[in-house]
């Protein structure tokens, strides 16, 4: 599962950098709102990116329990485990060739 956590963290960082145009560091201890200035639109962009990449569903109840980047990584890991998908399969992009 450590590999999956690294892949989720990399996707969070990529989304912050590319989609949200955030140039600073993104680490597991950072608070999404306070440290990374994530607003509701940014949270939606981030959630959709993670759902697409890892083929999981994140809902409003999940958002209430997520405060830090590490919380978000752990949540995606749990959702992948609940889906029953092998970690490598879940982390593959939909548009990637087999």
BELSULMO-V880209 format. One record per run of one state. SS is the DSSP state (2 for helix, 1 for strand, 0 for the rest). FROM is the first residue (numbers start at 1). TO is the last residue. Records with the same first field share a line. If there is no record, write none. Layout:
BEGIN
SS=FROM-TO / FROM-TO
END
This chain:
BEGIN
0=1-1 / 20-30 / 32-39 / 55-59 / 66-67 / 84-86 / 92-98
2=2-19 / 40-54 / 60-65 / 69-83 / 87-91
1=31-31 / 68-68
END
